[in-house]
Amino acid sequence: MWWRKEYVDLFEEMDRIFEGIERSFPAFPVRGTEQPIYYGVSISTPEGKPEVRTFGNLETAPQEFIHSEEEPFTDVIRDNVKNEVIVTVEMPGVEKKDIKLEATENKIEIKAERGDRKYFKRVELDVEIDPRSTRAKYNNGILEAKAKVVKSATRDFKIKVE
């Protein structure tokens, strides 16, 4: 049939284009691991202001590529009723004893390691917390850390230019 050759030519041309694209991208340096590479974003709109957070084991900065630790999906919620911050982190494949959690007045740092599973996340907070009030629970791969808010971050305000 006359149309077969046109389709074959089309697919051959597409193959050549994709091969050229693949050759134009440099290979990612992998530090002796066979782990998958992933990257994602989480978008939330607390108080009507959009917040974008990234997660994964691939940095956005071109000078850094793959980390040995995975950056887990993380969500930060401010509970104004209870005056606390709730940090939720997805870390499947580890146990409670594998998790190390540290808090300061403006950040919470999470590390976990079990076998080939390694997680790391530093959560910068826009409020000041009491690190001694931080409590955490881990169940079914989900870590939930709660901390009392001591002082809210200064809100943006408009400045009149004279």
N, C-alpha and C positions, 0 to 999 in steps of 0.2 A: 504494500500500500504506500502511496505517495507521502502520507503524513508521518510515517514511522521514522524516516530519515530526518525530518525536521525535529521531531522529539528527541531522537538520539543526539543530534547535533546540539540541541538546547541543553541536555543534561551533561554532555561532555564539556560544553562551555562553562556551565555552572561548576563542575568539578575543577576545572582549571582556575576559575576565580577563587574558589574556596581554598585550594592548595596555595595560591598566592597570598591569600590573607593569613593562612597558618604560618607561612614562611616569614611574613612581615612582623609577627609577634615574637619577641624573645622568650625563651623558656624561663619559667620561674625557677629560681634556685631553691631546691628542696634540700634541707639539712638532714639527709639520711633517713627521712621518714617517707612512708607511703600513705600518709594521712590525706584525706580529701581537703581541698581548699574551698572555703566558703566565706561569704560576706553578706551582710544584710543590714537593713535599717528598720528602726521602730519609730513611728511617728505618733505622738500624742498631743492633745491640745488642752492642758490644764489651764483653767482661767482664761480660755480663749486664745492663748498664745501658743503657737505650734512649737514643739520640741522634737528634734530629730536626734536619735542616738544610733550609733552603729554597733554591730556585733560581728563576731567571726574570728578567724585566725589569719586574715589578710588585712594588713594596714592600708590605709588610703594613701599615705605618704609614699612616693616612689622609692625612697632610699631604704625602706623597710618592707620586707615581703612576708615571710611565713614565720610564725612564732611556734615554739614547741607547745605552748598552752593554747587552748581554745578560749575565745572570749564568748562567754555564754550570753544568751538573750537575757536582757535585764529590763525591768520596769521599775520606775520610782514614782510613788504616789504620795502626795501630801494630804494627810487627814487633818483638816482644820478643826473638826469637832473634838477629836482626842488629842490634838496638838502634837502629832507625831509624823514621822516619815516612815514609809513602808517600802523596803527594797525587796523585790521579788526576782529571783535568779533561777533559771533552768539549768540544772546540772545532772543529767541522767548518768547512771553508771558508776556513781560513787556512793559511799556510805557516810553516815553522820561523822564517824571518827576520822574520815579523810579530809574534812573541811576545816580550814583555818580562817577565822574571821577577825579582822582588826578594825577599830573605829577611832577616828579623831573627831575634832569639832566640826570639820567640813568634808570628811570623806569616809567611805567604808570600803575596805579592801577585802576581797574574797579570793582564797586559793583553795584548790582541791586537787588531789592526785590519787589515783588508784589504777595500778597497772599502766596501760597505755593511755588512760584518760587523764588529761591535765587541763585544769581550768584556771583562769586568772581574770579578775575584773576589779578595776579601781573605779568606784562611783564617786564622782565629785558632786557634792550637794550644794544647793543654792540657799541653804539655811544652815544655821549653827545648831548642832545637836549636843546633847550630853552623852558622851561616849559610854559612860558607866551605865546608862539606862538601856543600852542596846540589848535586845533579846532576840534570839533566832530559833527557828524551828525548821527541820528538814523532813520532808515526807514525799515519797514517790518521785524523787528527782527534782523537787522544787524546794528551794531555800527561801524562807521569808524572814527578813530581819526588820525589827521595828525599833525606832529610837525616838525619844522625846525631843521636841524642838525647844531650844533655849531662846534663840533669837532669829527672826526672819531676816533674810537678806534685804538690803535696801532696795526699794522699788525704784524703777526708772522714773525720773521726773523731767519735765521740760524746763529749759533754761532760756530766759529771754536774753537775746543778744542786744547789747546797747551800742 
